[in-house]
Amino acid sequence: MPLEDEADRDVPVLSFSQFQVAVSNSFVPLKLTTTVPEGEFEARLQQANVHGVSFTDVRAMPHVVERTPELIEQAPRYFYKISLQLEGAGRLRQGDREVQLQPGDLAVYDTSQPYELSFDKRFRTMVIQLPHDRLHIPHDFAAQMTAVRMDGSEGLGRVVSPFLATIGTNLAELQGPAGAKLAQNAVDLLETLFATEFDLKRYAADPRRALLQRIRDNIDEHLSDPDLSPNTIAAAAFISVRHLHNLFQDQGQTVASYVRTRRLERCYLDLTDPENFDVPVAAIGARWGFKDAAHFSRAFKGAYGETPSAVRRHASGQ
């Protein structure tokens, strides 16, 4: 299986040492080992980052990837990663589960916990990485979802897997004006797939979780209100502010981080929408509750690694 095809000959071939650095820089700190002799190992890695989500096309010779407790301590920000096997086979181990992935299969793993990925032959995989708070998985339920094989040829997987595979092999499309919407569509499809595969609706039927979802829905409806705060949110739900904070803490979040993340997501979509290219950046921030333009710019760059103006320039092709 060649590592090169006509569409991406401009993607450099990496040695093992180069690949080790590229993998840790592209995801989180990881340990890589291989039995391929020095000088014979080849890999290619291509990544697109959009809307706070990274999409990475990885093609490589056999190797093992480990996320160790020591490496976890070095990088305290946690992510979910979703692997879609495109070619060859892979094996994922996390917690007390191990799963074999064939082309079309998907699996979730969590960078806050140790895991191991191993590939015995040349392979190609697409990895989606996003912060915990971007994927609406109940925090105390995530461990039941990791290292579980989702068949790409059955049920909803027959829709989600080909869509993600198309994105993975056409990463340049994510850099265009439609990139933010494609990324959000990918996240929405994954959430729908997980809800179906793991019966999250029944899990969410718990009164406490149902209340949290109603609160999230109400927050989403009032993101444009600059005075949205824990006090107003709690009052709308007829609960105490302390109870509100406890609900979000159970999910590994704070109320403020949830509101900020949702506002920034809306801003990102507006900034990359051609219909809004003539709207001042500060006005878009104000549209979604950011009173101060400087604060908006700092928060946006902290979340996405680029300023709002830079994201707009890339989206408009300037």
SVG drawing of the C-alpha trace seen along z (x, -y; Angstrom):
<svg xmlns="http://www.w3.org/2000/svg" viewBox="-38 -47 57 54">
<polyline fill="none" stroke="black" stroke-width="0.4" points="0.0,0.0 1.8,-3.2 2.0,-6.2 1.8,-8.5 -1.0,-9.2 -1.5,-11.8 -3.6,-14.2 -1.0,-14.9 2.5,-14.6 3.2,-17.9 2.7,-16.3 6.3,-15.4 7.4,-11.9 8.6,-11.8 11.3,-9.7 10.4,-8.0 12.0,-10.8 10.2,-13.5 7.0,-11.6 7.4,-11.3 7.7,-15.1 4.8,-15.7 2.4,-13.4 3.0,-15.0 2.8,-18.5 -0.4,-17.6 -2.2,-16.0 -1.0,-15.6 2.3,-14.4 2.7,-10.7 5.3,-8.0 6.0,-6.1 7.9,-3.0 8.5,-0.9 10.2,2.3 10.8,0.9 14.6,0.6 16.1,-2.9 16.1,-4.6 13.2,-2.5 10.3,-4.0 8.0,-6.3 4.9,-8.3 2.8,-11.2 0.7,-13.5 -1.6,-16.2 -3.8,-18.3 -6.5,-20.9 -7.6,-22.9 -11.0,-24.5 -13.6,-25.7 -11.4,-24.3 -11.4,-20.8 -8.5,-19.2 -8.8,-16.7 -5.6,-14.7 -4.9,-12.3 -2.2,-9.8 -0.5,-7.3 2.4,-5.3 4.3,-2.1 3.8,0.2 4.3,-1.4 2.8,-1.7 1.5,-4.9 1.2,-5.2 -0.4,-7.9 1.2,-7.3 0.3,-8.7 3.6,-10.7 2.7,-12.3 -0.8,-13.1 0.6,-15.1 2.6,-17.2 -0.5,-18.3 -3.4,-18.9 -5.8,-20.0 -7.9,-17.0 -9.5,-16.0 -11.6,-13.3 -10.2,-11.7 -12.2,-9.8 -10.3,-7.4 -11.8,-6.4 -9.8,-3.6 -9.4,-4.2 -6.9,-1.6 -5.3,1.4 -6.1,2.3 -5.5,0.8 -5.9,1.9 -7.0,-0.5 -6.7,0.3 -8.0,-2.0 -9.2,-1.0 -10.2,2.6 -11.2,2.8 -9.4,3.5 -10.9,3.2 -9.7,4.1 -10.6,1.5 -11.0,2.4 -11.6,-0.1 -14.8,-2.1 -14.8,-1.5 -14.8,-4.3 -13.8,-4.4 -13.5,-7.1 -10.7,-7.5 -9.9,-10.0 -6.5,-11.8 -7.2,-12.3 -6.6,-8.5 -3.8,-6.2 -4.3,-4.4 -2.4,-2.5 -2.8,-2.3 -0.9,0.3 -0.6,0.9 1.0,4.1 1.1,3.1 0.9,0.0 -2.3,-1.9 -4.2,-5.1 -6.5,-6.6 -8.3,-9.9 -8.2,-11.3 -10.6,-14.0 -9.5,-15.7 -11.6,-18.2 -11.7,-19.5 -13.9,-17.7 -16.4,-20.6 -16.9,-20.6 -18.4,-17.1 -21.6,-16.8 -20.8,-13.5 -21.8,-13.2 -18.5,-13.4 -19.4,-10.4 -20.5,-8.3 -17.4,-8.8 -15.6,-5.8 -18.3,-3.5 -17.9,-4.8 -14.1,-4.6 -12.4,-1.8 -15.7,-0.5 -15.9,0.4 -18.6,-1.4 -19.2,0.4 -19.1,-1.9 -21.1,0.5 -24.2,0.7 -26.9,-1.6 -26.1,-5.3 -22.4,-4.4 -23.2,-3.9 -23.9,-7.6 -21.3,-9.0 -18.3,-7.0 -18.3,-7.9 -18.9,-11.6 -15.9,-11.7 -13.8,-9.7 -14.5,-12.2 -13.4,-15.0 -10.3,-13.1 -9.1,-12.6 -10.0,-16.2 -8.7,-18.3 -8.1,-21.3 -11.9,-21.7 -11.8,-22.6 -9.7,-25.6 -12.3,-27.2 -15.4,-29.3 -17.5,-26.2 -14.8,-24.8 -16.5,-25.8 -19.9,-24.4 -18.3,-21.2 -16.5,-20.9 -19.7,-21.6 -21.6,-19.1 -18.9,-16.5 -19.3,-17.1 -23.1,-17.1 -23.0,-13.8 -20.7,-12.2 -22.9,-13.3 -25.9,-11.8 -24.0,-8.6 -22.9,-8.3 -26.4,-9.1 -27.7,-6.2 -24.9,-3.7 -24.8,-4.2 -28.5,-5.0 -27.6,-8.3 -31.3,-9.4 -32.1,-6.8 -29.1,-7.8 -30.1,-11.4 -33.6,-10.6 -32.3,-10.9 -34.0,-14.0 -30.7,-15.7 -29.4,-15.2 -32.7,-16.3 -32.5,-19.5 -29.0,-20.1 -30.0,-19.7 -32.9,-22.1 -30.5,-24.6 -28.1,-24.2 -30.9,-24.7 -31.9,-27.9 -28.3,-29.2 -28.1,-28.6 -31.3,-30.6 -29.9,-33.6 -26.2,-33.6 -26.7,-37.1 -27.6,-38.6 -24.5,-40.2 -26.0,-40.0 -26.3,-36.2 -24.8,-35.0 -25.0,-32.1 -27.6,-34.2 -29.9,-34.8 -29.4,-31.2 -30.2,-29.7 -33.2,-32.0 -34.6,-30.9 -34.3,-27.3 -35.8,-28.0 -32.8,-26.6 -30.0,-28.0 -26.8,-29.2 -24.9,-26.6 -27.1,-23.9 -26.4,-25.2 -22.6,-25.1 -22.9,-21.6 -24.7,-20.4 -22.0,-21.6 -19.2,-20.4 -20.6,-16.9 -19.9,-17.1 -16.3,-18.4 -17.3,-21.9 -18.0,-25.3 -21.0,-27.5 -18.8,-30.2 -16.7,-27.9 -19.8,-26.4 -21.3,-29.9 -17.9,-31.1 -17.4,-28.1 -20.9,-28.3 -20.5,-32.0 -17.2,-31.5 -18.6,-28.7 -21.3,-31.1 -18.8,-33.8 -16.5,-31.4 -19.4,-30.3 -20.4,-34.0 -16.8,-35.0 -16.4,-32.3 -19.8,-32.9 -19.5,-34.9 -22.8,-36.7 -21.1,-38.3 -17.8,-39.3 -18.8,-42.9 -19.8,-42.9 -17.1,-44.3 -15.3,-41.7 -16.2,-43.6 -19.9,-43.6 -19.9,-39.9 -18.4,-39.5 -21.1,-41.9 -23.8,-40.0 -23.0,-37.0 -22.6,-38.7 -19.0,-39.9 -19.2,-43.5 -15.5,-44.2 -13.7,-43.8 -10.3,-43.2 -11.7,-40.5 -13.4,-38.9 -10.2,-38.8 -8.2,-37.3 -10.8,-34.6 -11.1,-33.7 -7.4,-33.4 -7.1,-31.3 -9.7,-28.9 -8.7,-28.7 -5.1,-29.8 -5.9,-32.7 -7.4,-36.1 -11.0,-36.6 -9.5,-38.8 -7.1,-36.1 -9.8,-33.5 -11.9,-35.8 -9.0,-36.5 -8.4,-32.8 -12.1,-32.2 -12.4,-35.0 -9.3,-34.0 -7.5,-37.3"/>
</svg>
